[in-house]
Amino acid sequence: VTIDVDFPKGELSDEQREAIRTLIHQESKHRLYNGL
């Protein structure tokens, strides 16, 4: 699964990283289910 994410310039805080990780995880599951 390939997902393009536009990361803001500079360092991300741990909270921002976790939020992005959660979004990517949810999106990946959603796409996998739709592909079955």
PDB file of N, H, CA, C and O in Angstrom:
ATOM      1  N   VAL A   1       0.857  -1.189   0.000  1.00  0.00           N
ATOM      2  CA  VAL A   1       0.000   0.000   0.000  1.00  0.00           C
ATOM      3  C   VAL A   1       0.888   1.232   0.000  1.00  0.00           C
ATOM      4  O   VAL A   1       1.743   1.394   0.871  1.00  0.00           O
ATOM      5  N   THR A   2       0.682   2.084  -0.967  1.00  0.00           N
ATOM      6  H   THR A   2      -0.012   1.952  -1.675  1.00  0.00           H
ATOM      7  CA  THR A   2       1.476   3.308  -1.053  1.00  0.00           C
ATOM      8  C   THR A   2       0.597   4.505  -0.742  1.00  0.00           C
ATOM      9  O   THR A   2      -0.460   4.686  -1.348  1.00  0.00           O
ATOM     10  N   ILE A   3       1.035   5.315   0.197  1.00  0.00           N
ATOM     11  H   ILE A   3       1.893   5.168   0.689  1.00  0.00           H
ATOM     12  CA  ILE A   3       0.268   6.500   0.575  1.00  0.00           C
ATOM     13  C   ILE A   3       1.185   7.705   0.530  1.00  0.00           C
ATOM     14  O   ILE A   3       2.251   7.714   1.147  1.00  0.00           O
ATOM     15  N   ASP A   4       0.760   8.726  -0.209  1.00  0.00           N
ATOM     16  H   ASP A   4      -0.106   8.719  -0.709  1.00  0.00           H
ATOM     17  CA  ASP A   4       1.552   9.951  -0.275  1.00  0.00           C
ATOM     18  C   ASP A   4       1.130  10.877   0.852  1.00  0.00           C
ATOM     19  O   ASP A   4      -0.045  11.223   0.979  1.00  0.00           O
ATOM     20  N   VAL A   5       2.084  11.269   1.658  1.00  0.00           N
ATOM     21  H   VAL A   5       3.038  10.988   1.555  1.00  0.00           H
ATOM     22  CA  VAL A   5       1.786  12.170   2.771  1.00  0.00           C
ATOM     23  C   VAL A   5       2.659  13.403   2.643  1.00  0.00           C
ATOM     24  O   VAL A   5       3.880  13.297   2.523  1.00  0.00           O
ATOM     25  N   ASP A   6       2.042  14.565   2.669  1.00  0.00           N
ATOM     26  H   ASP A   6       1.050  14.651   2.766  1.00  0.00           H
ATOM     27  CA  ASP A   6       2.809  15.810   2.628  1.00  0.00           C
ATOM     28  C   ASP A   6       3.210  16.170   4.047  1.00  0.00           C
ATOM     29  O   ASP A   6       2.386  16.637   4.833  1.00  0.00           O
ATOM     30  N   PHE A   7       4.466  15.953   4.369  1.00  0.00           N
ATOM     31  H   PHE A   7       5.135  15.573   3.730  1.00  0.00           H
ATOM     32  CA  PHE A   7       4.932  16.264   5.714  1.00  0.00           C
ATOM     33  C   PHE A   7       5.294  17.741   5.795  1.00  0.00           C
ATOM     34  O   PHE A   7       5.944  18.281   4.900  1.00  0.00           O
ATOM     35  N   PRO A   8       4.871  18.384   6.870  1.00  0.00           N
ATOM     36  CA  PRO A   8       5.271  19.783   7.045  1.00  0.00           C
ATOM     37  C   PRO A   8       6.779  19.882   7.235  1.00  0.00           C
ATOM     38  O   PRO A   8       7.407  18.949   7.735  1.00  0.00           O
ATOM     39  N   LYS A   9       7.353  20.997   6.842  1.00  0.00           N
ATOM     40  H   LYS A   9       6.843  21.755   6.435  1.00  0.00           H
ATOM     41  CA  LYS A   9       8.797  21.158   7.011  1.00  0.00           C
ATOM     42  C   LYS A   9       9.123  21.330   8.476  1.00  0.00           C
ATOM     43  O   LYS A   9       8.356  21.923   9.234  1.00  0.00           O
ATOM     44  N   GLY A  10      10.258  20.810   8.862  1.00  0.00           N
ATOM     45  H   GLY A  10      10.881  20.328   8.246  1.00  0.00           H
ATOM     46  CA  GLY A  10      10.647  20.906  10.264  1.00  0.00           C
ATOM     47  C   GLY A  10      10.340  19.605  10.982  1.00  0.00           C
ATOM     48  O   GLY A  10       9.883  18.637  10.373  1.00  0.00           O
ATOM     49  N   GLU A  11      10.591  19.593  12.263  1.00  0.00           N
ATOM     50  H   GLU A  11      10.962  20.380  12.757  1.00  0.00           H
ATOM     51  CA  GLU A  11      10.396  18.384  13.058  1.00  0.00           C
ATOM     52  C   GLU A  11       8.949  18.241  13.497  1.00  0.00           C
ATOM     53  O   GLU A  11       8.279  19.220  13.825  1.00  0.00           O
ATOM     54  N   LEU A  12       8.486  17.006  13.495  1.00  0.00           N
ATOM     55  H   LEU A  12       9.031  16.211  13.228  1.00  0.00           H
ATOM     56  CA  LEU A  12       7.140  16.727  13.991  1.00  0.00           C
ATOM     57  C   LEU A  12       7.219  16.366  15.467  1.00  0.00           C
ATOM     58  O   LEU A  12       8.169  15.724  15.914  1.00  0.00           O
ATOM     59  N   SER A  13       6.224  16.779  16.201  1.00  0.00           N
ATOM     60  H   SER A  13       5.452  17.301  15.837  1.00  0.00           H
ATOM     61  CA  SER A  13       6.170  16.390  17.610  1.00  0.00           C
ATOM     62  C   SER A  13       5.696  14.945  17.686  1.00  0.00           C
ATOM     63  O   SER A  13       5.175  14.414  16.705  1.00  0.00           O
ATOM     64  N   ASP A  14       5.866  14.312  18.821  1.00  0.00           N
ATOM     65  H   ASP A  14       6.289  14.743  19.618  1.00  0.00           H
ATOM     66  CA  ASP A  14       5.426  12.924  18.982  1.00  0.00           C
ATOM     67  C   ASP A  14       3.931  12.802  18.736  1.00  0.00           C
ATOM     68  O   ASP A  14       3.475  11.818  18.154  1.00  0.00           O
ATOM     69  N   GLU A  15       3.166  13.793  19.176  1.00  0.00           N
ATOM     70  H   GLU A  15       3.537  14.593  19.649  1.00  0.00           H
ATOM     71  CA  GLU A  15       1.716  13.740  18.985  1.00  0.00           C
ATOM     72  C   GLU A  15       1.370  13.786  17.510  1.00  0.00           C
ATOM     73  O   GLU A  15       0.491  13.053  17.056  1.00  0.00           O
ATOM     74  N   GLN A  16       2.047  14.634  16.759  1.00  0.00           N
ATOM     75  H   GLN A  16       2.761  15.230  17.128  1.00  0.00           H
ATOM     76  CA  GLN A  16       1.778  14.732  15.329  1.00  0.00           C
ATOM     77  C   GLN A  16       2.149  13.431  14.625  1.00  0.00           C
ATOM     78  O   GLN A  16       1.424  12.964  13.746  1.00  0.00           O
ATOM     79  N   ARG A  17       3.286  12.848  15.017  1.00  0.00           N
ATOM     80  H   ARG A  17       3.875  13.228  15.731  1.00  0.00           H
ATOM     81  CA  ARG A  17       3.692  11.583  14.409  1.00  0.00           C
ATOM     82  C   ARG A  17       2.662  10.501  14.684  1.00  0.00           C
ATOM     83  O   ARG A  17       2.311   9.729  13.792  1.00  0.00           O
ATOM     84  N   GLU A  18       2.181  10.447  15.908  1.00  0.00           N
ATOM     85  H   GLU A  18       2.466  11.074  16.633  1.00  0.00           H
ATOM     86  CA  GLU A  18       1.196   9.431  16.288  1.00  0.00           C
ATOM     87  C   GLU A  18      -0.099   9.635  15.506  1.00  0.00           C
ATOM     88  O   GLU A  18      -0.714   8.665  15.062  1.00  0.00           O
ATOM     89  N   ALA A  19      -0.512  10.877  15.336  1.00  0.00           N
ATOM     90  H   ALA A  19      -0.013  11.665  15.696  1.00  0.00           H
ATOM     91  CA  ALA A  19      -1.740  11.175  14.593  1.00  0.00           C
ATOM     92  C   ALA A  19      -1.594  10.729  13.140  1.00  0.00           C
ATOM     93  O   ALA A  19      -2.512  10.131  12.577  1.00  0.00           O
ATOM     94  N   ILE A  20      -0.457  11.014  12.540  1.00  0.00           N
ATOM     95  H   ILE A  20       0.289  11.499  12.998  1.00  0.00           H
ATOM     96  CA  ILE A  20      -0.216  10.612  11.155  1.00  0.00           C
ATOM     97  C   ILE A  20      -0.194   9.095  11.044  1.00  0.00           C
ATOM     98  O   ILE A  20      -0.756   8.528  10.107  1.00  0.00           O
ATOM     99  N   ARG A  21       0.459   8.437  12.005  1.00  0.00           N
ATOM    100  H   ARG A  21       0.916   8.898  12.765  1.00  0.00           H
ATOM    101  CA  ARG A  21       0.537   6.980  11.991  1.00  0.00           C
ATOM    102  C   ARG A  21      -0.864   6.373  12.070  1.00  0.00           C
ATOM    103  O   ARG A  21      -1.170   5.409  11.370  1.00  0.00           O
ATOM    104  N   THR A  22      -1.705   6.943  12.922  1.00  0.00           N
ATOM    105  H   THR A  22      -1.456   7.726  13.491  1.00  0.00           H
ATOM    106  CA  THR A  22      -3.072   6.443  13.075  1.00  0.00           C
ATOM    107  C   THR A  22      -3.853   6.645  11.789  1.00  0.00           C
ATOM    108  O   THR A  22      -4.579   5.749  11.358  1.00  0.00           O
ATOM    109  N   LEU A  23      -3.713   7.807  11.173  1.00  0.00           N
ATOM    110  H   LEU A  23      -3.124   8.535  11.523  1.00  0.00           H
ATOM    111  CA  LEU A  23      -4.424   8.084   9.924  1.00  0.00           C
ATOM    112  C   LEU A  23      -3.988   7.116   8.833  1.00  0.00           C
ATOM    113  O   LEU A  23      -4.825   6.573   8.111  1.00  0.00           O
ATOM    114  N   ILE A  24      -2.692   6.900   8.711  1.00  0.00           N
ATOM    115  H   ILE A  24      -2.012   7.341   9.297  1.00  0.00           H
ATOM    116  CA  ILE A  24      -2.174   5.990   7.688  1.00  0.00           C
ATOM    117  C   ILE A  24      -2.681   4.577   7.944  1.00  0.00           C
ATOM    118  O   ILE A  24      -3.056   3.869   7.009  1.00  0.00           O
ATOM    119  N   HIS A  25      -2.692   4.167   9.205  1.00  0.00           N
ATOM    120  H   HIS A  25      -2.387   4.742   9.964  1.00  0.00           H
ATOM    121  CA  HIS A  25      -3.146   2.822   9.554  1.00  0.00           C
ATOM    122  C   HIS A  25      -4.612   2.641   9.181  1.00  0.00           C
ATOM    123  O   HIS A  25      -4.985   1.616   8.611  1.00  0.00           O
ATOM    124  N   GLN A  26      -5.438   3.621   9.496  1.00  0.00           N
ATOM    125  H   GLN A  26      -5.135   4.454   9.959  1.00  0.00           H
ATOM    126  CA  GLN A  26      -6.862   3.538   9.185  1.00  0.00           C
ATOM    127  C   GLN A  26      -7.072   3.524   7.675  1.00  0.00           C
ATOM    128  O   GLN A  26      -7.877   2.745   7.164  1.00  0.00           O
ATOM    129  N   GLU A  27      -6.358   4.374   6.971  1.00  0.00           N
ATOM    130  H   GLU A  27      -5.705   5.007   7.386  1.00  0.00           H
ATOM    131  CA  GLU A  27      -6.497   4.458   5.518  1.00  0.00           C
ATOM    132  C   GLU A  27      -6.065   3.149   4.868  1.00  0.00           C
ATOM    133  O   GLU A  27      -6.701   2.692   3.918  1.00  0.00           O
ATOM    134  N   SER A  28      -4.996   2.544   5.367  1.00  0.00           N
ATOM    135  H   SER A  28      -4.479   2.916   6.139  1.00  0.00           H
ATOM    136  CA  SER A  28      -4.508   1.287   4.815  1.00  0.00           C
ATOM    137  C   SER A  28      -5.560   0.198   4.972  1.00  0.00           C
ATOM    138  O   SER A  28      -5.831  -0.536   4.022  1.00  0.00           O
ATOM    139  N   LYS A  29      -6.153   0.084   6.151  1.00  0.00           N
ATOM    140  H   LYS A  29      -5.933   0.680   6.922  1.00  0.00           H
ATOM    141  CA  LYS A  29      -7.173  -0.932   6.387  1.00  0.00           C
ATOM    142  C   LYS A  29      -8.364  -0.693   5.474  1.00  0.00           C
ATOM    143  O   LYS A  29      -8.915  -1.637   4.907  1.00  0.00           O
ATOM    144  N   HIS A  30      -8.760   0.555   5.332  1.00  0.00           N
ATOM    145  H   HIS A  30      -8.312   1.322   5.793  1.00  0.00           H
ATOM    146  CA  HIS A  30      -9.914   0.904   4.505  1.00  0.00           C
ATOM    147  C   HIS A  30      -9.670   0.479   3.055  1.00  0.00           C
ATOM    148  O   HIS A  30     -10.552  -0.101   2.420  1.00  0.00           O
ATOM    149  N   ARG A  31      -8.502   0.761   2.543  1.00  0.00           N
ATOM    150  H   ARG A  31      -7.786   1.232   3.059  1.00  0.00           H
ATOM    151  CA  ARG A  31      -8.185   0.406   1.159  1.00  0.00           C
ATOM    152  C   ARG A  31      -8.101  -1.105   0.981  1.00  0.00           C
ATOM    153  O   ARG A  31      -8.533  -1.639  -0.041  1.00  0.00           O
ATOM    154  N   LEU A  32      -7.549  -1.788   1.968  1.00  0.00           N
ATOM    155  H   LEU A  32      -7.198  -1.354   2.798  1.00  0.00           H
ATOM    156  CA  LEU A  32      -7.432  -3.240   1.853  1.00  0.00           C
ATOM    157  C   LEU A  32      -8.809  -3.887   1.816  1.00  0.00           C
ATOM    158  O   LEU A  32      -9.043  -4.804   1.029  1.00  0.00           O
ATOM    159  N   TYR A  33      -9.721  -3.418   2.661  1.00  0.00           N
ATOM    160  H   TYR A  33      -9.531  -2.673   3.300  1.00  0.00           H
ATOM    161  CA  TYR A  33     -11.067  -3.988   2.674  1.00  0.00           C
ATOM    162  C   TYR A  33     -11.767  -3.722   1.345  1.00  0.00           C
ATOM    163  O   TYR A  33     -12.457  -4.597   0.823  1.00  0.00           O
ATOM    164  N   ASN A  34     -11.595  -2.535   0.802  1.00  0.00           N
ATOM    165  H   ASN A  34     -11.034  -1.824   1.227  1.00  0.00           H
ATOM    166  CA  ASN A  34     -12.238  -2.204  -0.468  1.00  0.00           C
ATOM    167  C   ASN A  34     -11.659  -3.026  -1.613  1.00  0.00           C
ATOM    168  O   ASN A  34     -12.335  -3.253  -2.616  1.00  0.00           O
ATOM    169  N   GLY A  35     -10.421  -3.470  -1.471  1.00  0.00           N
ATOM    170  H   GLY A  35      -9.871  -3.285  -0.656  1.00  0.00           H
ATOM    171  CA  GLY A  35      -9.774  -4.217  -2.543  1.00  0.00           C
ATOM    172  C   GLY A  35     -10.135  -5.690  -2.561  1.00  0.00           C
ATOM    173  O   GLY A  35      -9.806  -6.389  -3.520  1.00  0.00           O
ATOM    174  N   LEU A  36     -10.802  -6.183  -1.523  1.00  0.00           N
ATOM    175  H   LEU A  36     -11.069  -5.615  -0.743  1.00  0.00           H
ATOM    176  CA  LEU A  36     -11.129  -7.603  -1.463  1.00  0.00           C
ATOM    177  C   LEU A  36     -12.341  -7.931  -2.314  1.00  0.00           C
ATOM    178  O   LEU A  36     -12.756  -9.088  -2.379  1.00  0.00           O
TER     179      LEU A  36
END
